[in-house]
Structure formats: C-alpha cells, structure tokens
Amino acid sequence: MSLTRFIEREIVKLRKVVITGGAGFIGSHLADELITDNQVTIIDDLSTGTLNNISDIIANKNIKFIRESILNLELLESIFQDTDFVFHLAAIPSVIRSINDPIATNEANITGTLDVLSAARKSKVKKVVFASSSAVYGEAIKLPTKEGTPLNFQSPYALTKLTGEYYCRLFKELYSQPTICLRYFNVYGPRQSPASEYSAVIPLFLHNVLKKRSPVIYGDGNQTRDFVFVKDVVQANIIAAESDATGVFNVGSGESITINNLVQKIIAITGNNLQPTHKKARIGEIRDSWADIMLAHELGYNPKHSLDSGLRETIRSIRIRN
C-alpha cells in the first residue's frame, strides 16, 4: 500500500486507532481526518483540550470519546486492545507553564508517555506515533536544524519531550514495540486557543489584531520561527503511522520568519492598521527555530500550506466561529 494512495484517500483502512489528547488543537484535526475510514477512540481529560474542538464529529458512528487521564494505566490497557495505531498527543504543551510547574509537566508528559507505551506493548499495538517538540534542540547550533544536531534544551517541557523520545527508542529496542517520534516545530491553525497566558504566538496575535488591539511581541521581534500549518502536521502523523520507519523526524514547514515579519503579515492580511507593542523577552524561549525536513520528506511528507494560505484559513475559521 503506497503512501501516495493513502494521502489521496483511496480505499484504505487503518481499522482501529486511538488518539490521546484527541480533543486538543492538533488531535482534533487528526480525528477529523481519520474518522471517515477508521474507528477512532479519543482519550482526553479536557485539561487543555475542549469538546468544542470535536463538536462536529462527536456524534459520528466511527468515533468514541473517553474523558480520562492517560495516567490511568489499567484503562489504557483496556482501550488499546486490538488497536492498530496510537497517536500520542496528550501532554501539557507549554514551555512557560513547565517552568512555572515542572512537577505537573513531568507527570503528564513523562509518566503519561510511559503509561501509553506500556499499554501499547501489552496490547501489541502495531505502532505508537509520539508527538515530540523542536524545543528539545534549544538554541540550535546550526540552522536549519537536522535531527542529529546536538541538543541544548532549556525548559522542563523540552526535557520531558526528550525523555519521551528516549522511552520510545527503548521500547522499540527492548520490547520490539514499533514507535516513531515527530518533533513538531511551531504548529498553528484553526481551533488554537488564545485564552491562556501560555498560548502560542499566532493565536495571540490574531486574537488581538482581529479585535483591533496592538499585538504584543516579547523581545525585539527578530527571533525566528518555523511555522507549520496543522493540516500538514496531520499529514505527517498519518504518513508516520503507515510507514515502516522508526526514530525521530522533524515536522515543520522548512521555512523561517521573524516574529516582526509575522506580525506585519497578519496586519496586512486582516487589513487592520496597528503597531505592535514590545515587552521583555520570556525566560526559556529560544532565539531561532528552523526545521530541516529532508528526512520527513523522504517518508513522503510534503507540507502543502504556505504561511499566507494557512493564516488566511485560520482567520476565516475564527471569523466563522465568532
């Protein structure tokens, strides 16, 4: 079965899949894509996800939602029975929050991942796809950053994601449990919440600009990021599950932009003539981020959304929901 045929959505059956954190921003988009041809179980305790994210699909006959923590190992073992693929996205996904509360981040992101892997091994799951993060690189030595670059992580969040990667590798080597780790760069798109002080930069900018408020830039704005649209990340997850590959792969757009230029792009697209406000840079945040996606490209990953088109789709979604 070729990956091209899968992406083009010919007749392909993944049978039974589980998405941890499936009511979250990325997980809900993954569920949207999978429910047509698969039995999808979402596990989410709604600590960061929301039922609003899956409101359009919750009544679908192919979906089952379970409100529960991934720290419930016994439940995971029961749910994972006869499962083909587990997409493990459940986590506390914030650098700043991890600095403020490293214990909670450790429990959710490390203990939770160990529970998922243990249940997958016991249930003989065909493959676990683990959502890691570009945060493991810290201040990268070279840009764009390859997977083999020495790591220089700078936050408890980054450490928990790296530990998750190590556990995935160990479960593959010690127990023959197939795993693959995707290092997400800066994911954005519809449903990404601006409601928290820990929210990502694009939803915060869009929230302010669409309300004709000055967007807030932390630092001088010359820091760079690789922004990847959520639907491209969904594509990467499906390819990772279907492939025979294991190990670690970057998932980004392969392009980089300064935060100052990002703000100007958003202002131009929305047509609101605003000037950004600058505040002190936040602790734990890296200066530059840019993914080398050659390894993922060799698997068949090919991001289809430019930053302009992704921002426009995100803005349309916000306006429709509001």
Contacts in CASP RR format, 6 or more apart in sequence:
PFRMAT RR
TARGET T0000
AUTHOR 0000-0000-0000
METHOD contacts of the structure
MODEL  1
MSLTRFIEREIVKLRKVVITGGAGFIGSHLADELITDNQVTIIDDLSTGT
LNNISDIIANKNIKFIRESILNLELLESIFQDTDFVFHLAAIPSVIRSIN
DPIATNEANITGTLDVLSAARKSKVKKVVFASSSAVYGEAIKLPTKEGTP
LNFQSPYALTKLTGEYYCRLFKELYSQPTICLRYFNVYGPRQSPASEYSA
VIPLFLHNVLKKRSPVIYGDGNQTRDFVFVKDVVQANIIAAESDATGVFN
VGSGESITINNLVQKIIAITGNNLQPTHKKARIGEIRDSWADIMLAHELG
YNPKHSLDSGLRETIRSIRIRN
1 12 0 8 1.000
1 242 0 8 1.000
3 239 0 8 1.000
3 242 0 8 1.000
3 243 0 8 1.000
3 299 0 8 1.000
3 300 0 8 1.000
5 12 0 8 1.000
6 12 0 8 1.000
6 238 0 8 1.000
6 239 0 8 1.000
6 242 0 8 1.000
7 235 0 8 1.000
7 238 0 8 1.000
7 239 0 8 1.000
9 36 0 8 1.000
9 37 0 8 1.000
11 37 0 8 1.000
12 37 0 8 1.000
13 37 0 8 1.000
13 38 0 8 1.000
14 34 0 8 1.000
14 37 0 8 1.000
14 38 0 8 1.000
14 84 0 8 1.000
14 85 0 8 1.000
14 241 0 8 1.000
15 38 0 8 1.000
15 39 0 8 1.000
15 84 0 8 1.000
16 38 0 8 1.000
16 39 0 8 1.000
16 41 0 8 1.000
16 82 0 8 1.000
16 83 0 8 1.000
16 84 0 8 1.000
17 34 0 8 1.000
17 38 0 8 1.000
17 39 0 8 1.000
17 40 0 8 1.000
17 41 0 8 1.000
17 83 0 8 1.000
17 84 0 8 1.000
17 85 0 8 1.000
17 86 0 8 1.000
17 87 0 8 1.000
17 241 0 8 1.000
18 40 0 8 1.000
18 41 0 8 1.000
18 42 0 8 1.000
18 43 0 8 1.000
18 79 0 8 1.000
18 80 0 8 1.000
18 83 0 8 1.000
18 85 0 8 1.000
18 86 0 8 1.000
18 87 0 8 1.000
19 27 0 8 1.000
19 30 0 8 1.000
19 31 0 8 1.000
19 34 0 8 1.000
19 40 0 8 1.000
19 41 0 8 1.000
19 42 0 8 1.000
19 43 0 8 1.000
19 86 0 8 1.000
19 87 0 8 1.000
19 89 0 8 1.000
20 43 0 8 1.000
20 44 0 8 1.000
20 70 0 8 1.000
20 86 0 8 1.000
20 87 0 8 1.000
20 88 0 8 1.000
20 89 0 8 1.000
20 90 0 8 1.000
20 116 0 8 1.000
21 27 0 8 1.000
21 42 0 8 1.000
21 43 0 8 1.000
21 44 0 8 1.000
21 49 0 8 1.000
21 70 0 8 1.000
21 89 0 8 1.000
21 90 0 8 1.000
21 91 0 8 1.000
22 28 0 8 1.000
22 30 0 8 1.000
22 31 0 8 1.000
22 42 0 8 1.000
22 43 0 8 1.000
22 44 0 8 1.000
22 49 0 8 1.000
22 53 0 8 1.000
22 54 0 8 1.000
22 89 0 8 1.000
22 90 0 8 1.000
23 42 0 8 1.000
23 44 0 8 1.000
23 46 0 8 1.000
23 49 0 8 1.000
23 50 0 8 1.000
23 51 0 8 1.000
23 53 0 8 1.000
23 54 0 8 1.000
23 65 0 8 1.000
24 44 0 8 1.000
24 48 0 8 1.000
24 49 0 8 1.000
24 50 0 8 1.000
24 53 0 8 1.000
24 89 0 8 1.000
24 191 0 8 1.000
25 49 0 8 1.000
25 53 0 8 1.000
25 187 0 8 1.000
25 189 0 8 1.000
25 191 0 8 1.000
25 192 0 8 1.000
25 193 0 8 1.000
25 230 0 8 1.000
26 89 0 8 1.000
26 131 0 8 1.000
26 184 0 8 1.000
26 187 0 8 1.000
26 230 0 8 1.000
26 233 0 8 1.000
26 234 0 8 1.000
27 42 0 8 1.000
27 53 0 8 1.000
27 87 0 8 1.000
27 89 0 8 1.000
28 53 0 8 1.000
28 54 0 8 1.000
28 191 0 8 1.000
29 190 0 8 1.000
29 191 0 8 1.000
29 230 0 8 1.000
29 231 0 8 1.000
29 233 0 8 1.000
29 234 0 8 1.000
30 87 0 8 1.000
30 89 0 8 1.000
30 234 0 8 1.000
30 237 0 8 1.000
30 238 0 8 1.000
31 40 0 8 1.000
31 42 0 8 1.000
31 54 0 8 1.000
31 57 0 8 1.000
31 63 0 8 1.000
32 56 0 8 1.000
32 57 0 8 1.000
32 234 0 8 1.000
33 234 0 8 1.000
33 238 0 8 1.000
34 40 0 8 1.000
34 238 0 8 1.000
35 57 0 8 1.000
35 60 0 8 1.000
35 62 0 8 1.000
35 63 0 8 1.000
36 62 0 8 1.000
38 62 0 8 1.000
39 62 0 8 1.000
39 64 0 8 1.000
40 62 0 8 1.000
40 63 0 8 1.000
40 64 0 8 1.000
41 63 0 8 1.000
41 64 0 8 1.000
41 65 0 8 1.000
41 66 0 8 1.000
41 79 0 8 1.000
41 83 0 8 1.000
42 54 0 8 1.000
42 63 0 8 1.000
42 64 0 8 1.000
42 65 0 8 1.000
42 66 0 8 1.000
43 66 0 8 1.000
43 68 0 8 1.000
43 70 0 8 1.000
43 76 0 8 1.000
43 79 0 8 1.000
43 90 0 8 1.000
44 65 0 8 1.000
44 66 0 8 1.000
44 67 0 8 1.000
44 68 0 8 1.000
44 90 0 8 1.000
45 67 0 8 1.000
45 68 0 8 1.000
45 69 0 8 1.000
45 70 0 8 1.000
45 90 0 8 1.000
46 67 0 8 1.000
47 92 0 8 1.000
48 92 0 8 1.000
48 93 0 8 1.000
50 193 0 8 1.000
51 58 0 8 1.000
51 65 0 8 1.000
52 191 0 8 1.000
53 191 0 8 1.000
54 63 0 8 1.000
54 65 0 8 1.000
57 63 0 8 1.000
58 65 0 8 1.000
66 75 0 8 1.000
66 79 0 8 1.000
68 75 0 8 1.000
70 76 0 8 1.000
70 88 0 8 1.000
70 90 0 8 1.000
70 108 0 8 1.000
70 112 0 8 1.000
70 115 0 8 1.000
70 116 0 8 1.000
71 107 0 8 1.000
71 108 0 8 1.000
71 111 0 8 1.000
71 112 0 8 1.000
71 115 0 8 1.000
72 115 0 8 1.000
73 115 0 8 1.000
73 118 0 8 1.000
73 119 0 8 1.000
76 115 0 8 1.000
76 116 0 8 1.000
76 118 0 8 1.000
76 119 0 8 1.000
77 119 0 8 1.000
77 122 0 8 1.000
77 123 0 8 1.000
79 119 0 8 1.000
80 86 0 8 1.000
80 119 0 8 1.000
80 120 0 8 1.000
80 122 0 8 1.000
80 123 0 8 1.000
80 125 0 8 1.000
81 123 0 8 1.000
82 123 0 8 1.000
83 120 0 8 1.000
83 123 0 8 1.000
83 125 0 8 1.000
83 126 0 8 1.000
84 125 0 8 1.000
84 126 0 8 1.000
84 127 0 8 1.000
85 125 0 8 1.000
85 126 0 8 1.000
85 127 0 8 1.000
85 128 0 8 1.000
85 129 0 8 1.000
85 241 0 8 1.000
86 116 0 8 1.000
86 120 0 8 1.000
86 125 0 8 1.000
86 127 0 8 1.000
86 128 0 8 1.000
86 129 0 8 1.000
87 129 0 8 1.000
87 131 0 8 1.000
87 237 0 8 1.000
87 241 0 8 1.000
88 113 0 8 1.000
88 116 0 8 1.000
88 128 0 8 1.000
88 129 0 8 1.000
88 130 0 8 1.000
88 131 0 8 1.000
89 131 0 8 1.000
90 108 0 8 1.000
90 112 0 8 1.000
90 116 0 8 1.000
91 108 0 8 1.000
91 109 0 8 1.000
91 131 0 8 1.000
91 160 0 8 1.000
91 161 0 8 1.000
92 98 0 8 1.000
92 101 0 8 1.000
92 104 0 8 1.000
92 105 0 8 1.000
92 108 0 8 1.000
92 109 0 8 1.000
92 157 0 8 1.000
93 133 0 8 1.000
93 157 0 8 1.000
94 157 0 8 1.000
94 196 0 8 1.000
94 198 0 8 1.000
95 135 0 8 1.000
95 155 0 8 1.000
95 157 0 8 1.000
95 158 0 8 1.000
95 284 0 8 1.000
95 285 0 8 1.000
96 197 0 8 1.000
96 198 0 8 1.000
96 282 0 8 1.000
96 283 0 8 1.000
96 284 0 8 1.000
96 285 0 8 1.000
97 105 0 8 1.000
97 157 0 8 1.000
97 198 0 8 1.000
98 105 0 8 1.000
98 155 0 8 1.000
98 156 0 8 1.000
98 157 0 8 1.000
98 158 0 8 1.000
98 160 0 8 1.000
99 155 0 8 1.000
99 156 0 8 1.000
99 157 0 8 1.000
99 283 0 8 1.000
99 284 0 8 1.000
102 156 0 8 1.000
105 156 0 8 1.000
105 157 0 8 1.000
105 160 0 8 1.000
106 156 0 8 1.000
106 160 0 8 1.000
109 157 0 8 1.000
109 160 0 8 1.000
109 161 0 8 1.000
109 163 0 8 1.000
109 164 0 8 1.000
110 160 0 8 1.000
110 163 0 8 1.000
110 164 0 8 1.000
110 167 0 8 1.000
113 130 0 8 1.000
113 163 0 8 1.000
113 164 0 8 1.000
113 167 0 8 1.000
113 168 0 8 1.000
114 164 0 8 1.000
114 167 0 8 1.000
116 128 0 8 1.000
117 128 0 8 1.000
117 167 0 8 1.000
117 168 0 8 1.000
117 171 0 8 1.000
117 177 0 8 1.000
117 179 0 8 1.000
119 125 0 8 1.000
120 128 0 8 1.000
120 171 0 8 1.000
120 177 0 8 1.000
121 171 0 8 1.000
121 175 0 8 1.000
121 177 0 8 1.000
125 177 0 8 1.000
126 178 0 8 1.000
127 178 0 8 1.000
127 179 0 8 1.000
127 180 0 8 1.000
127 241 0 8 1.000
128 168 0 8 1.000
128 171 0 8 1.000
128 177 0 8 1.000
128 178 0 8 1.000
128 179 0 8 1.000
128 180 0 8 1.000
129 179 0 8 1.000
129 180 0 8 1.000
129 182 0 8 1.000
129 237 0 8 1.000
129 240 0 8 1.000
129 241 0 8 1.000
130 164 0 8 1.000
130 165 0 8 1.000
130 168 0 8 1.000
130 179 0 8 1.000
130 180 0 8 1.000
130 181 0 8 1.000
130 182 0 8 1.000
131 182 0 8 1.000
131 184 0 8 1.000
132 161 0 8 1.000
132 162 0 8 1.000
132 164 0 8 1.000
132 165 0 8 1.000
132 181 0 8 1.000
132 182 0 8 1.000
132 183 0 8 1.000
132 184 0 8 1.000
132 248 0 8 1.000
133 157 0 8 1.000
133 158 0 8 1.000
133 161 0 8 1.000
133 183 0 8 1.000
133 184 0 8 1.000
134 145 0 8 1.000
134 183 0 8 1.000
134 184 0 8 1.000
134 185 0 8 1.000
134 186 0 8 1.000
134 226 0 8 1.000
134 250 0 8 1.000
134 252 0 8 1.000
134 289 0 8 1.000
134 291 0 8 1.000
135 153 0 8 1.000
135 154 0 8 1.000
135 155 0 8 1.000
135 157 0 8 1.000
135 158 0 8 1.000
135 161 0 8 1.000
135 286 0 8 1.000
136 151 0 8 1.000
136 153 0 8 1.000
136 158 0 8 1.000
136 161 0 8 1.000
136 162 0 8 1.000
136 165 0 8 1.000
136 183 0 8 1.000
137 145 0 8 1.000
137 149 0 8 1.000
137 151 0 8 1.000
137 152 0 8 1.000
137 153 0 8 1.000
137 183 0 8 1.000
137 286 0 8 1.000
137 289 0 8 1.000
138 151 0 8 1.000
138 152 0 8 1.000
138 153 0 8 1.000
138 154 0 8 1.000
138 158 0 8 1.000
138 286 0 8 1.000
139 152 0 8 1.000
139 154 0 8 1.000
139 286 0 8 1.000
139 287 0 8 1.000
139 288 0 8 1.000
140 149 0 8 1.000
140 152 0 8 1.000
140 286 0 8 1.000
140 288 0 8 1.000
140 289 0 8 1.000
140 290 0 8 1.000
141 149 0 8 1.000
141 150 0 8 1.000
141 152 0 8 1.000
142 149 0 8 1.000
143 256 0 8 1.000
143 288 0 8 1.000
143 290 0 8 1.000
144 226 0 8 1.000
144 254 0 8 1.000
144 256 0 8 1.000
144 290 0 8 1.000
144 291 0 8 1.000
144 292 0 8 1.000
145 250 0 8 1.000
145 289 0 8 1.000
145 290 0 8 1.000
145 291 0 8 1.000
145 292 0 8 1.000
146 250 0 8 1.000
146 292 0 8 1.000
146 294 0 8 1.000
146 295 0 8 1.000
147 183 0 8 1.000
147 248 0 8 1.000
147 249 0 8 1.000
147 250 0 8 1.000
147 292 0 8 1.000
147 295 0 8 1.000
151 162 0 8 1.000
153 159 0 8 1.000
153 162 0 8 1.000
154 284 0 8 1.000
154 286 0 8 1.000
155 284 0 8 1.000
164 181 0 8 1.000
165 181 0 8 1.000
165 248 0 8 1.000
168 179 0 8 1.000
168 180 0 8 1.000
168 181 0 8 1.000
168 247 0 8 1.000
169 179 0 8 1.000
169 247 0 8 1.000
171 177 0 8 1.000
171 179 0 8 1.000
172 178 0 8 1.000
172 179 0 8 1.000
172 246 0 8 1.000
172 247 0 8 1.000
178 246 0 8 1.000
179 246 0 8 1.000
179 247 0 8 1.000
180 240 0 8 1.000
180 241 0 8 1.000
180 243 0 8 1.000
180 245 0 8 1.000
180 246 0 8 1.000
180 247 0 8 1.000
180 248 0 8 1.000
180 249 0 8 1.000
181 247 0 8 1.000
181 248 0 8 1.000
181 249 0 8 1.000
182 233 0 8 1.000
182 236 0 8 1.000
182 237 0 8 1.000
182 240 0 8 1.000
182 248 0 8 1.000
182 249 0 8 1.000
182 250 0 8 1.000
182 251 0 8 1.000
182 296 0 8 1.000
183 248 0 8 1.000
183 249 0 8 1.000
183 250 0 8 1.000
183 251 0 8 1.000
183 291 0 8 1.000
184 228 0 8 1.000
184 233 0 8 1.000
184 251 0 8 1.000
184 252 0 8 1.000
185 225 0 8 1.000
185 226 0 8 1.000
185 227 0 8 1.000
185 228 0 8 1.000
185 250 0 8 1.000
185 251 0 8 1.000
185 252 0 8 1.000
185 253 0 8 1.000
185 289 0 8 1.000
185 290 0 8 1.000
185 291 0 8 1.000
186 200 0 8 1.000
186 201 0 8 1.000
186 202 0 8 1.000
186 225 0 8 1.000
186 226 0 8 1.000
186 227 0 8 1.000
186 228 0 8 1.000
186 289 0 8 1.000
187 200 0 8 1.000
187 227 0 8 1.000
187 228 0 8 1.000
187 229 0 8 1.000
187 230 0 8 1.000
187 233 0 8 1.000
188 200 0 8 1.000
188 202 0 8 1.000
188 203 0 8 1.000
188 227 0 8 1.000
188 228 0 8 1.000
188 229 0 8 1.000
188 230 0 8 1.000
188 310 0 8 1.000
188 311 0 8 1.000
188 314 0 8 1.000
189 202 0 8 1.000
189 203 0 8 1.000
189 229 0 8 1.000
189 230 0 8 1.000
189 310 0 8 1.000
189 313 0 8 1.000
189 314 0 8 1.000
189 317 0 8 1.000
190 230 0 8 1.000
190 313 0 8 1.000
190 314 0 8 1.000
190 317 0 8 1.000
190 318 0 8 1.000
191 230 0 8 1.000
191 317 0 8 1.000
192 199 0 8 1.000
192 200 0 8 1.000
192 202 0 8 1.000
192 203 0 8 1.000
192 230 0 8 1.000
192 314 0 8 1.000
193 199 0 8 1.000
193 203 0 8 1.000
194 203 0 8 1.000
194 204 0 8 1.000
194 206 0 8 1.000
194 207 0 8 1.000
201 225 0 8 1.000
201 259 0 8 1.000
201 262 0 8 1.000
202 227 0 8 1.000
202 262 0 8 1.000
202 266 0 8 1.000
202 311 0 8 1.000
202 314 0 8 1.000
204 215 0 8 1.000
204 216 0 8 1.000
205 215 0 8 1.000
205 262 0 8 1.000
205 263 0 8 1.000
205 266 0 8 1.000
206 266 0 8 1.000
206 270 0 8 1.000
206 311 0 8 1.000
206 314 0 8 1.000
206 315 0 8 1.000
206 318 0 8 1.000
208 214 0 8 1.000
208 215 0 8 1.000
208 216 0 8 1.000
209 215 0 8 1.000
209 266 0 8 1.000
209 267 0 8 1.000
209 270 0 8 1.000
209 272 0 8 1.000
209 274 0 8 1.000
210 270 0 8 1.000
210 272 0 8 1.000
210 315 0 8 1.000
210 318 0 8 1.000
210 319 0 8 1.000
210 322 0 8 1.000
212 272 0 8 1.000
212 274 0 8 1.000
213 274 0 8 1.000
214 274 0 8 1.000
214 275 0 8 1.000
214 276 0 8 1.000
214 277 0 8 1.000
215 263 0 8 1.000
215 266 0 8 1.000
215 267 0 8 1.000
215 274 0 8 1.000
215 276 0 8 1.000
215 277 0 8 1.000
216 276 0 8 1.000
216 277 0 8 1.000
216 278 0 8 1.000
216 279 0 8 1.000
217 259 0 8 1.000
217 260 0 8 1.000
217 263 0 8 1.000
217 276 0 8 1.000
217 277 0 8 1.000
217 278 0 8 1.000
217 279 0 8 1.000
218 278 0 8 1.000
218 279 0 8 1.000
218 280 0 8 1.000
218 281 0 8 1.000
218 282 0 8 1.000
218 285 0 8 1.000
219 278 0 8 1.000
219 279 0 8 1.000
219 280 0 8 1.000
219 281 0 8 1.000
220 260 0 8 1.000
220 278 0 8 1.000
220 281 0 8 1.000
221 258 0 8 1.000
221 259 0 8 1.000
221 260 0 8 1.000
221 278 0 8 1.000
222 258 0 8 1.000
222 259 0 8 1.000
222 260 0 8 1.000
223 258 0 8 1.000
223 259 0 8 1.000
223 285 0 8 1.000
223 286 0 8 1.000
223 287 0 8 1.000
223 288 0 8 1.000
224 256 0 8 1.000
224 257 0 8 1.000
224 258 0 8 1.000
224 259 0 8 1.000
224 287 0 8 1.000
224 288 0 8 1.000
224 289 0 8 1.000
224 290 0 8 1.000
225 256 0 8 1.000
225 257 0 8 1.000
225 259 0 8 1.000
225 262 0 8 1.000
225 289 0 8 1.000
226 252 0 8 1.000
226 253 0 8 1.000
226 254 0 8 1.000
226 255 0 8 1.000
226 256 0 8 1.000
226 289 0 8 1.000
226 290 0 8 1.000
226 291 0 8 1.000
227 253 0 8 1.000
227 257 0 8 1.000
227 262 0 8 1.000
227 307 0 8 1.000
228 251 0 8 1.000
228 252 0 8 1.000
228 253 0 8 1.000
228 254 0 8 1.000
228 291 0 8 1.000
228 303 0 8 1.000
229 253 0 8 1.000
229 303 0 8 1.000
229 305 0 8 1.000
229 307 0 8 1.000
229 309 0 8 1.000
229 310 0 8 1.000
229 313 0 8 1.000
231 304 0 8 1.000
231 305 0 8 1.000
232 251 0 8 1.000
232 252 0 8 1.000
232 253 0 8 1.000
232 301 0 8 1.000
232 303 0 8 1.000
232 304 0 8 1.000
232 305 0 8 1.000
233 251 0 8 1.000
233 252 0 8 1.000
235 301 0 8 1.000
235 302 0 8 1.000
235 303 0 8 1.000
235 304 0 8 1.000
236 249 0 8 1.000
236 251 0 8 1.000
236 296 0 8 1.000
236 301 0 8 1.000
239 296 0 8 1.000
239 299 0 8 1.000
239 300 0 8 1.000
239 301 0 8 1.000
240 249 0 8 1.000
240 299 0 8 1.000
243 299 0 8 1.000
245 299 0 8 1.000
249 295 0 8 1.000
249 296 0 8 1.000
249 299 0 8 1.000
249 301 0 8 1.000
250 291 0 8 1.000
250 292 0 8 1.000
250 293 0 8 1.000
250 295 0 8 1.000
250 296 0 8 1.000
251 291 0 8 1.000
251 293 0 8 1.000
251 296 0 8 1.000
251 301 0 8 1.000
252 291 0 8 1.000
252 293 0 8 1.000
252 296 0 8 1.000
252 303 0 8 1.000
253 291 0 8 1.000
253 293 0 8 1.000
253 303 0 8 1.000
253 305 0 8 1.000
253 307 0 8 1.000
254 290 0 8 1.000
254 291 0 8 1.000
254 292 0 8 1.000
254 293 0 8 1.000
254 303 0 8 1.000
255 290 0 8 1.000
255 307 0 8 1.000
256 288 0 8 1.000
256 289 0 8 1.000
256 290 0 8 1.000
257 265 0 8 1.000
257 307 0 8 1.000
260 276 0 8 1.000
262 307 0 8 1.000
263 276 0 8 1.000
265 307 0 8 1.000
265 308 0 8 1.000
265 311 0 8 1.000
266 311 0 8 1.000
267 273 0 8 1.000
267 274 0 8 1.000
269 308 0 8 1.000
269 311 0 8 1.000
269 312 0 8 1.000
269 315 0 8 1.000
270 315 0 8 1.000
293 301 0 8 1.000
293 303 0 8 1.000
305 313 0 8 1.000
END
